[in-house]
Amino acid sequence: MDIRLYNTLTGTKDRFTPLSKGVVGMYHCGPTVYNYPHIGNLRAYIFADTLKRMFLHAGYRVHQVINITDVGHLVSDGDDGEDKVEKMAREQHKTSQEIAAYYTDVFLANLRDLNIDTRNTHFPRASEHVPEQIRMIEALEKKGYTYRTSDGIYFDTARFPAYGALGHIDLSGLREGERIGINTEKRNSTDFALWKFSSTGTKRQQEWSSPWGTGFPGWHIECSAMSTKYLGDTFDIHTGGIDHIPVHHQNEIAQSESATGKPFVRYWMHSAFVNLSGVKMAKSAGTFLTLDELKRRGYSPLAYRYLILSARYSSPIDFSDTSMEAAARGYTSILRSTEKLVSVEPIPSHSSYATKIDEFISDDINTAGILALIPEILGNSSLRPGEKRSLIETIDALTGLDLLKKPSRIPKEISLLLEKRNEAKSKKDWKTADALRTEIQDLGYEVMDTKTGQEVRKI
């Protein structure tokens, strides 16, 4: 398969060739586990999963890393302010470890709901890789890339001439105070912290001894240390949201290549925002929706996945009730059409559709093109049912939409409770309806109120 991917580093669509034959190494910037992931955050992992599925379809083995940032990410997204995890711990009167564990579990549950394939995927935690981060900072210090200020050890970006090459960033636009933060001790506005000192007179919940004093690692060094530990000094693909291009990913490249003397990543890929009312979703501004909120509104997580895959990963999506309802209807319609194929024996298809599927997925992950083929395939009278089944299986493996799931048999007890709940809802007896939902859940089934009625699935 001739795979071509848009590479943020080169600014062109490049033919993919792996570093090691038959194997792909991928690193995806993971969540900072201080709050619920919003559906805009989750788009990046749907994209990463589709990328993985494409490589598996093409016959590659995939080594995948998604980091968990549980320390070091400050509220400014730069080098100033309080640690996001510690701030949430203080506000909720819990430990940082409790906060990180809770929101990590939420994130992993979201991945399961979205049918994201985590086989052969490693989820390293930043707090468990501090020695590796210290060693990388020591390597940078030995080579003369660091300097000390009153609040930490910083990387001198003037020593790395290629800084800003990713995405062809205009460094003059990275003015002091815009994501970088104001620090008069920094030599250059783009310099960033590798190690932050704990404030005098206060003890952080998470801090470590180091050659430079007690403190904690900077946000950027975590990704470099963990990605190179698990994938090597140079690896194939690094992904993230487009908001990581100007700062976080520039910093990863600068410190990694300066420490190792080798190219860091061969293909950089970035997914676009999901906007809410035309504005980027942001936890800091309180303008976001969680996956659980979508479920409470009656939408299947896979209907949201369908919405995301209906657009190019590099194109922004404007989320609205209208767009979500349309996606839910489209996804439900497909499921109803594919139900009749569940029991059909698949046979290879020699139609042009198999070629089209490969062409779309290998052309910079064109999932929208693949989804457009589904009604064509299902409505094509010249295709035998077994051929349709085979083609839909291929599309399902690439999109992760669970298009051929067998309708689960609902026990009679659950069916009776659903009937009672439906009757209560028709009478607008919401208290009884909620009580019946809880009773059904206690019996091991989850109820979702969709636009087409109640849907139930085994938990």
Secondary structure, DSSP 4 states (H G I P E B T S, - for coil): ---EEEETTTTEEEE---SBTTEEEEEE---BTTSPPBHHHHHHHHHHHHHHHHHHHTT-EEEEEE-BB-S--BTTSSSSS-BHHHHHHHHHT--HHHHHHHHHHHHHHHHHHTT---TTEE--BGGG-HHHHHHHHHHHHHTT-EEE-SSEEEE-GGG-TTTTTTTT--GGGS-TTSSS---TT-SSTT-EEEEEEPPTT---SS-B--TT-SEEE-HHHHHHHHHHHHH-SSEEEEEEEGGGTTTHHHHHHHHHHHHHSS--EEEEEEEPPEEETTEE-BTTTTB--BHHHHHHTT--HHHHHHHHHTS-TTS-EEE-HHHHHHHHHHHHHHHHHHGGGTTSPP----SHHHHHHHHHHHBT--HHHHHHHHHHHHH-TTS-HHHHHHHHHHHHHHH---TTPPPPPPPHHHHHHHHHHHHHHHTT-HHHHHHHHHHHHHTTEEEEEETTEEEEEE-
